[in-house]
Amino acid sequence: MNVTVTLPTVEETHAFGRRLAGVLRAGDLLLLTGPLGAGKTALTQGIGAGLGVRGEITSPTFVIARVHRPDPARGGTVGLVHADAYRLGDAADPRAEIDDLDLDASVDDSVTVVEWGEGLVEQLVDAHLRVRIDRRDDDSRTVELEPVGGDWAHRLAGLG
């Protein structure tokens, strides 16, 4: 069961990310896809706020991955790994570059969000969530959540 929402503003994208964080737990993998500027990082900022992690959530395009530890003062108990595979697509073997990021070392202890990771990181876990974000001409966003295995469909039932 896919969940689709329309988010009129960046602020509502952040708010939806915070709501989504409420159903996330350590070991979850989210694959974010969508064109440049669609709102993948904005959604991840909301997820980070909802998880109560340390540090500002910014696009990891140039550093490839950022680790945000939980901040107990903000109610955080689970970390966030935010990776961006956009620049890895030009490599002869992008999966080898993903392996070099060592995401599997933290995937069990954190929520892992990978922008542009479809086809590259699914093997890290048995179940994951595909998140497709599209930006419309009026700057609103359509977010489609597609559960792949596990209990995702059950967890997402209240988000629509």
C-alpha positions as CSV (number, residue, x, y, z in Angstrom):
1,M,0.0,0.0,0.0
2,N,1.6,3.2,-1.2
3,V,1.0,6.5,0.7
4,T,0.9,9.7,-1.4
5,V,0.7,13.2,0.1
6,T,0.9,16.7,-1.4
7,L,2.9,19.2,0.5
8,P,2.3,22.9,-0.5
9,T,5.4,24.4,1.2
10,V,8.9,23.6,2.3
11,E,7.7,24.0,5.9
12,E,5.1,21.4,5.3
13,T,7.7,19.1,3.8
14,H,9.7,19.5,7.1
15,A,6.6,18.8,9.1
16,F,5.9,15.7,7.2
17,G,9.4,14.6,7.7
18,R,8.9,15.0,11.5
19,R,5.7,12.9,11.3
20,L,7.5,10.3,9.3
21,A,10.3,10.2,11.9
22,G,7.6,9.1,14.4
23,V,7.3,5.7,12.7
24,L,11.0,5.2,12.1
25,R,13.4,3.0,14.1
26,A,17.0,1.9,14.1
27,G,17.7,-0.3,11.1
28,D,15.3,1.5,8.7
29,L,16.5,2.4,5.3
30,L,14.9,5.1,3.2
31,L,15.7,5.6,-0.5
32,L,14.9,9.1,-1.7
33,T,14.4,9.8,-5.4
34,G,13.3,12.8,-7.3
35,P,14.8,15.5,-9.5
36,L,17.3,18.1,-8.3
37,G,15.5,20.6,-6.0
38,A,12.5,18.3,-5.4
39,G,12.9,18.5,-1.6
40,K,14.9,15.3,-0.6
41,T,17.1,17.2,1.8
42,A,14.2,19.3,3.1
43,L,12.3,16.0,3.9
44,T,15.5,14.7,5.6
45,Q,15.8,17.8,7.7
46,G,12.3,17.1,9.0
47,I,13.2,13.5,9.7
48,G,16.4,14.7,11.6
49,A,14.3,17.1,13.7
50,G,11.8,14.4,14.4
51,L,14.5,12.0,15.5
52,G,16.2,14.6,17.6
53,V,19.6,14.3,16.1
54,R,22.6,16.6,16.5
55,G,23.9,19.0,13.9
56,E,22.3,20.8,11.0
57,I,21.0,18.5,8.2
58,T,22.5,19.8,4.9
59,S,22.9,18.1,1.5
60,P,25.7,15.5,1.7
61,T,26.3,15.8,-2.1
62,F,30.0,16.8,-1.8
63,V,30.8,14.8,1.3
64,I,28.7,11.8,0.2
65,A,27.6,10.9,3.8
66,R,27.0,12.6,7.1
67,V,26.4,10.9,10.5
68,H,24.1,12.7,13.0
69,R,24.2,11.3,16.5
70,P,21.1,11.3,18.7
71,D,20.8,14.3,21.0
72,P,19.3,13.2,24.3
73,A,18.5,16.9,25.1
74,R,16.2,16.9,22.1
75,G,14.7,13.5,22.9
76,G,16.9,11.7,20.4
77,T,17.6,8.0,20.9
78,V,18.4,6.9,17.3
79,G,21.0,8.4,15.0
80,L,20.6,9.4,11.3
81,V,23.0,8.5,8.5
82,H,22.3,10.8,5.5
83,A,24.0,9.8,2.3
84,D,23.9,11.0,-1.3
85,A,24.8,8.6,-4.1
86,Y,24.3,11.2,-6.8
87,R,28.0,11.6,-7.5
88,L,28.6,7.8,-7.4
89,G,26.7,7.1,-10.6
90,D,29.7,8.0,-12.8
91,A,32.0,5.3,-11.3
92,A,32.6,2.1,-13.2
93,D,31.1,0.2,-10.2
94,P,29.0,2.5,-8.0
95,R,28.2,-0.4,-5.7
96,A,31.9,-0.7,-4.8
97,E,31.8,3.0,-3.8
98,I,28.7,2.4,-1.7
99,D,30.6,-0.5,0.0
100,D,33.4,1.9,0.7
101,L,31.0,4.2,2.6
102,D,30.6,1.3,5.0
103,L,26.9,2.0,5.5
104,D,26.3,-1.6,6.6
105,A,28.3,-0.8,9.7
106,S,25.7,1.7,11.0
107,V,22.5,0.5,9.3
108,D,21.4,-1.5,12.3
109,D,21.9,1.3,14.8
110,S,20.6,4.3,12.8
111,V,17.9,5.4,10.4
112,T,19.7,5.5,7.1
113,V,18.5,7.9,4.4
114,V,20.1,7.6,1.0
115,E,19.3,10.2,-1.7
116,W,19.7,8.8,-5.3
117,G,20.4,5.3,-3.8
118,E,17.9,3.3,-5.7
119,G,19.6,0.2,-7.3
120,L,22.6,0.7,-5.1
121,V,21.8,0.1,-1.4
122,E,18.7,-2.1,-1.2
123,Q,20.9,-5.1,-0.3
124,L,21.8,-3.5,3.1
125,V,18.5,-4.6,4.6
126,D,15.6,-7.0,4.1
127,A,13.0,-4.3,3.8
128,H,13.1,-0.6,3.0
129,L,11.0,2.4,2.1
130,R,11.1,4.1,-1.3
131,V,10.3,7.8,-1.2
132,R,9.6,9.5,-4.5
133,I,9.5,13.3,-4.3
134,D,8.3,15.4,-7.2
135,R,8.2,19.2,-7.3
136,R,5.3,20.8,-9.2
137,D,5.3,24.1,-11.1
138,D,3.7,25.9,-8.1
139,D,6.6,24.7,-5.8
140,S,4.4,22.2,-4.0
141,R,5.7,18.7,-3.6
142,T,4.1,15.3,-4.1
143,V,5.6,12.6,-1.9
144,E,5.0,8.9,-2.6
145,L,6.0,6.4,0.1
146,E,6.3,2.8,-1.3
147,P,6.9,0.1,1.3
148,V,9.2,-2.7,0.2
149,G,8.8,-5.7,2.5
150,G,8.7,-5.8,6.3
151,D,6.1,-4.1,8.3
152,W,6.3,-0.8,6.5
153,A,2.7,-0.8,5.2
154,H,1.4,-1.2,8.7
155,R,3.7,1.6,10.1
156,L,2.7,4.0,7.3
157,A,-1.0,3.5,7.6
158,G,-1.6,6.6,9.7
159,L,0.6,9.0,7.6
160,G,-1.7,9.4,4.5
